[in-house]
Amino acid sequence: MHRRAFSILALCCALALVAWAAPIDGQWVAKMEMRAGKKKGGGTTTVELTFNLKSDGDRLTGTVSGGAGRRAPTQTIENGKIEGDRFSFTTVQRNKKGDRKFVWEGAVQGDELKGTRAAEGRRRGIDFTAKRQP
């Protein structure tokens, strides 16, 4: 009797952990308003990004793809962390001028991710809202 009760309790705990960790897993699409380059006349432009995210306990892995330019790159998530509904990670954008590291931070709010992306060392970032894809 005690073994069965323990097994049921262990199963319930395991299911609770899976349910708690799963909210960020999946594909998300974000739109960000970014400054257009000088060649494009300044102003702003809308950029679409796709996040493919996977949690493993308090670790976050995956990719961010899309962005501006003809060949929008796919960037691998580095140093991904999850604390409750909060998440953070970094990506590295590689180009001819050198590598630029970006810090992403935010929170899961139902079927949305709300957060900011900032170049490493900068105080201000660009806000983004991503919606979960079915």
N, C-alpha and C positions, 0 to 999 in steps of 0.2 A: 504494500500500500504506500509506504513512504517513498519507494523508488518511483512509482508512477506519479505521485504528487511532485517529486523533484524533477522528473522528466518534463512534466507539463509546465512547471515553473521555468525551467531552462529554455524550453521552446518559446514560451511567451516573452522571455527576456531577449532571446535572439531575434524574434520578430519585431519587437519594439526597437532594437538597435538598427535593424534593416530599415524600418519605417522612418526612423529619425535621420538616418544618413542619406536616404534616397532623394529628398526634395531638390537637391541641386543637380542630380544626375540627369543627363539627357542633352538634347540640342536646344539652343536658345538663339534667337536672332535679335540683334540690337541695331538701332540707328543712332548715330552720333553726329552732331553738328560740329564741323571742324572748320578752321580758317582755311580758305583757299589760298594757294600759293600766288606769288606775284605774277607768274606767267598766266594765271587764270583770272587776273583782275582783282584779286583780294576778295573781300566778302567772306561768305561761308558756303560750305558744300555739305551735303548729307552723305555720310558713309555708312554702309551696311556691313555688319560683322556677324559671323556665326561662331558661337561657342559650342564646343563638344566637350562636356564635362563629366568626370567620373570621380566619385568619392570613395575613399577607403579609410574608414575611421575618421581621423582628423586631417587626412591628406587629400589634396585635390590635384587631379591630373587632367590632361586633355590638350585641346588646341583652340586657337583663335584664328579664324581665317577671314579674308576679305579686306576691305579698306580702299584707300585711294590708289590710283595708278592703273596702268594697263595690266600689269601682272600682280594682282593682289596676293600677297604671300600667306602661307599658313605658318603660324608661329606656335611652338610648343610651350605649354605652361610649365614654368619652373617655380620651385619653392611654394607650391600651392598649399594653403591651410584653410581649415574650416573650424570655427569656434561658434557653436550654436547655430544661429542663422546668418552669421557673418562669414565672409570669405575674403581671401587675399591671395594674389599670385603675381609673378612677374613674367614678362615676355621680352624677347630681344628681337629688335628689328635690324636686320642686316642690309646694308646698302653700300654703294661705292664710297660714301663719305665716312663709313665706319659703323660700328654697332651703337644702337641706342636702346637702353633698357627702359621699360615702362612698368609701373607699379599699378596694379588693378586692385581696388578694394570696394566692398559693398555688402549688401545683405539680400537674402532670399525673402521675398514678400509674396507668398502665394505662388502664382504662376508668372512672377516677374523677378528679375534681378535688377536692383537699382544700385548704382555705384559711380565711381570715378576712375579715370585712367590718367595718370600723370607721368611725365618723363621723370626718371630717377633724379632726385635732388631738387625738384621743383615743388613748390608749395601748392600751386593751383593746378587742377586737372580739368578734364572734360567730363561732364556728366553723361551717363548712358543709362538707358532702360532697355532690358532685353526681355522678350516674351518667349515662354516655353513653346516649343513646336510639338505638335502631336506625333 
